[in-house]
Amino acid sequence: MTKMETKCLYILLSSLRGGGSEKVCVTIANKLQKKGYIIRILTLNLYNAVYQAFLDPSIELINLNKKHARQALFPLGKMIKKLKIKKLLVFNYQLAVLVYIIKKIFLLDVTIISRNIIALSEARNYRKRIYDGIISFLVKKIYRHVDCIIALCQAMKDDLVKEFNIAPEKIAVINNPLHDKFIPPDTDTSFQWIDQIQRKKQLLFIGRLGQTKGIQYLLSIYKKLGSIKPGYSLKIVGKGRLKKEIEDWISENNYNNVIEMIDFTLDIDRIYKESDITLLTSLYEGFPNVLIESISTGTPVVSFDCPTGPSEIIVNGQNGYIARYLDEEDFVEKVVMLIDHPLDRRKVAMTARKYYPDMIIPEYEKVIFPGK
């Protein structure tokens, strides 16, 4: 392998649309490119590619122009062969399985490093379509054969070992890095900027508006909280198939003046900063960026103790509180605690230091470029 090949990394992901995984991909790619590595990105498509604008312009972007992974089997195989790709970081477990199948069909010499983004056993329990069943079967049989898996937290690694029979030594635990917009200036080591933020008596939810995000719990919790601590608004940032159902609920309960819904926005750091508390009501997660982004701005969080991630991010009484899983009363109690006894927002922000890119990127280097 030539010197150039040892410093070259291809990254594969579905798209560069406005999701957490796409944001992390851009952060990792930009930081590695800046450190002198040769980074190239393969994407299935560029539909609504809002994060393309944040990508280092020196990073080559290759678009396969395929809507779904199942359409990309042969185009992706031909591209890997044509480009003589030796090392591939895959930002999706389904794509990692696809690449392994391609590797066997095309007899390719490519190292597959999969970044696992969710608790797979939980995702399997909530997906009921025939296609999902086929994917689950393939993951169970094939996923353990990829060369390396990056789990975003320890609980995710434990899940992969227990439920999918993956050798522990194949799995590296690396948390998500924060995007640069959540990193304070080097000159502000005491987080003085926190004191300049004006809060709005606003609660915040950010996420896809789907069943697994526990939207029904969010709305119920807000309604219960209103009878105890009136005067707090709720901002919901996201889109998804439950949007109309949520809008109907808001109208039926006369909350139009206190609950605001907006779609994806690139100005998300400002919204965190103007909020008092960020709420996470998910049924399961991977390693929720929402939590680390929120605490990085000094905004504390309350989350159900769902698998996986929140219990490894939240330190009770320091940057927020963990509520018992799906226990609405306990969740409300934790929010009231934060309202009645606000945390030191500088100290909240300091707990996010471990997620700064200069702490996380070296861990990726150890896995992707061992011996460097």
N, C-alpha and C positions, 0 to 999 in steps of 0.2 A: 504494500500500500504506500502510495506516494505521500510526501509531507502535506500536499494540498488536500488529498483525500482524508487524511487523519484530522484535519481541521474543518472539514466540510460536514454540514448537517442539513438534511432535508426534513421539513416538518409537514405533516399531512393532517388536514382538518377539513370539516365539511364546508365551512364558509367563514366569512369575516363579519357576519351580521352582529347585532348588538346584544351579545350574550356574555356571561361571565367567562366561559372557556375561551372565547375569541379574544377577550380583553387580556387574559393571562398569556395567550399565545403571542400576541403582539409584544407584550412586555418582555417575555423571555427571548423572543427573536431579536428585538432591538438591543437588549443588553448583551447578548452573546455576540452579535455583529459588532457592537462597539468594542468588545474585548478582543477583536481580531479574528473571530471565527467566520467562516463562509456559510451564511444561512440562506437557504432557498425554501420557499413555501409552496407546497402543492395544495390546491383547494378544489373540492368538487365543483363549486360554483361561486360566483361573486354576486348573487342576488342580495340586494340590500346590504352591501358590504360597508357598513358605516365605519368599521375599524381599519379599513384599508388606508384611510387618510392619516392614521397614526403610525403606520408602518414606516420604518426607515426606508427612504427611497432607494438606497443601495441594495436592499434585499430583493432578489428576483422572485416574482410571483408568477406561478404557473397555474392557469385555470383549465381544469378538465371539462368544464361546462356540462356537468351532469347533475341532474336534480337530486337523485338518490344514489346511495352507495351501491345498491343492487344493479345499477346501470353502469357502474364504473369498473367492473371486474377486469375486462380485457383492456379498456383504455388505460387504466392505472397500471396493469401489468406491463403493457407495451412501453409506457412512460418510464417506469422504474428500470426496465431493461435498456431503453434507449439512453437514459441519462447515467447508466451504470451506478445507480445509487447503492452505497454501501451501508449507510446508517440512516434510519428513518425514525423520527420521533412522532408518534401517532396520538392525536388529541381526541381519541374516541375509541372505546373498547370494541365497538362494532366494526369500525374501520380496521382496527388491529387484527381482528379475526379474519377480515377480508384480505388483508395484506399477507397473512400467514398462508391462506389458501392460494393466493397468487404466487407466493414464494415457492410452493410445492408444484404448482402447475407449470410455471415458467422456469423452474430449477434455478432460482436466483440466489445469489450470495449476498443477502441483505440482513443486517442486524435490526430487529424490530424492538423498539422501546415504546411501550404503551403507557400513556398517562391516563390513569383510571380516575374518572370524575365523580362517580356515585357509588353508594353501597349496592352492589349488584344483586345481592339476595333480596333486598327490599324492592328494588326496581322490578325484579322478576315477579314479585307477589302482586304488583299493581298493574301489570301489563297482560291483557287477556286476548289480544288479537292473535290469529293463527300465525301471522308473520312474526310477531313477538315470540311466540312459542318456538318457532324455528331458530330464531336468533339465540334464544336462551339455551336451546339444545347445542348449537354450535359453540357458544361461549363455554358451556360446561365441558365440552369435549376438546376444544382447541386452545382456549385462552392460556392455559398453563404452559403451552409450548412456545409462546413468544419469548424473546431473549431476556427481557427485563420489563418489570412493571413499576411505575411510579404511583404509589398510593398517596393521597393528599393528607391523610392522617393515620394514626396508629389503629384506630377502630376499623378503618377501611382495610388496612392490611390484614387485620385479624379475620375480617369477613372473607377476604379472598383465600386465606389459608384454610379456614374451616369449611366454607361452603363450596369452594371450587378446587380444592386440593392442589393449590399452587405452593410450590416450595418457598418457605420464608426467605431463603437467601436470594431468591429472584426478585424480591420486592424491596424497593427503597421508599422510605417515607419522606416526602418533601412537601411542605405546605405551599400554598399559593403565594406568589409575591404580590405586593400592592402595586398599582399603577402609579406612575410618577406624580400625577395630580394629587395623590394622597400623601406625598412625602413633603414635610416642611423644609424650608431652606436650611442649608447647613449652618447658617449663622444663628438660627433660632433653636438652640439645643435645649432651652428651658421651656419650649412650647408657649411662649408669650402670646402668640397669635390667637390661641384659644380664647383669651380674655376679651378679644375684640369682636367675637361672634355674638350676634343678636339672635336669640331663640324666639320662637313664635307660639309657644304652647301648642306644639304640633307633634303628633305621633306619626311614625313613618313605617310603611311597608313597601318593600321593593321585591319584585319577583314575577315570574310567569303566573298568569291568572288561570291556574289549572287545579285539578283535584288534589294533587300531591303537595301543593303548597299550603293546604289547610285553610283555604279562604273562608270556609264556613265557620271555622273556629275564630279567625280574625274578626269577622263581623259580629259574632256573638260576644266575644271578649270586649270589643269596643262598646257595644250596647250596654253591657253590664258595668263597664267602667264609667259610663256617662252618668249613672245614678249615684256613683260614689264620688267621682271627681269631674264634675261638669266643667265645660269651658275649653276642653282640649279638642282640637280638630284632628282629622286623620287624612294623611296624604297617601294614596295608593299609586305606585309607579309600576307600570307593566302592562302587558297585553296577553290575551289568550282567549280560549273558548268560553270561559266563564264571565267575560266582560259584561255582556248584556244582562246576565243573571244578577251580577253585582249591582249594575245600574238600576235594575228593577227593584232590588232590595232597598237601595238607598232612597229611592222615591217613595216606596211603600212605607218606610219608617221615618219619612220627613227629615232626612239627613243631608239634603242637597246643599245646605249652607255650611255644613261642617265636615263633609267628606269630599275630597277632591280626587279625581282620577286623571292621570296623565299617562301617555305612552312613553316609550323609551326616550331618554334625553341624554345628551353628552355632558350636560351641566349637572350631573348627579352629585358631585362633591358639594356644590352649593346647597342642594336640598338636604343632604346629611347635616351640614353645618347649621342650618336654620331649624332643625328638628330637635326635640327634647329627648326622645327615646325611639329607637328602632325596634320593631317587633318582627319576630320570625316564628311562624306557626306551622312549619312544614311537617309532613308526616315522615319524611326521610330526606336526607341531604347527602352531600359528598363532603365538601369543605366550603361552607357558604361564604362567598366573597362579601356578601352583604354585611356580615358580622365584623369582619376585619376592616372593611372600608369605614363602617360606622364608628368603630372605636378609634380609628386613626384620626378622625375629626373631633374626637372628644365626646361624641354622642354615645351614651351607654346603650346596652341592648338587653332585651328579654327574649328568651327562646325556649320552646319546648325542648326537653332532653331527648331529641329524636336521634336516630342513627343517620349519619355519622357526622362528626365535626363540632357541633356547638359545645359539647362538654370539654373539648380540648382547646377551645378559644376563650370561653367565658370563665372568668374567675369571680365567683360570687362576692359581691361587695367591693370589687375593684374596677371592673369594667361593665358590670351588669349583673343579671341573675338568670339562672336556669330554673325553669318551672317543670314540675312533674309532667311526664308525657301525656298530652291530650287532656290535661286537667285545667279546665278554663278558670276555675276558682283560684287555683294556685297561681296561674298566670296573671290574673287581675291583681292578686295580692302583691306579686313581685313588681308590677308596674306602679302600684300605689306606694310601695316602699321607695322606689326611685323618685317619685314625685314629692313625697314627704321628707325624704332624706337624700337630697341630690349628692351625687358623687363628685369628687374633685376632677373636673374635666381634663386638666393637664395630666393627671395620673392615669385617667382612662386612655388618653392618647398614647402615653408612654408604653402601655401594654401591647401596642401594635408594632413596636420597634422590631420585634423578631420576624415580622413579615416584610420588612424593607427589602428591596431587590438585592442590596449588597450583602444581605444575610442569606438569601435564598438561591441566587444564581450560582454561587460556588458549589452548592449541593448538586445542582443540575450538571455542572462541569464534571464533578467526580463520577457521576453515573454515565454521562454521554461520552466524555473524553477522559477515561481513566488513565492515570499516569502522567497527565499534563501538569 
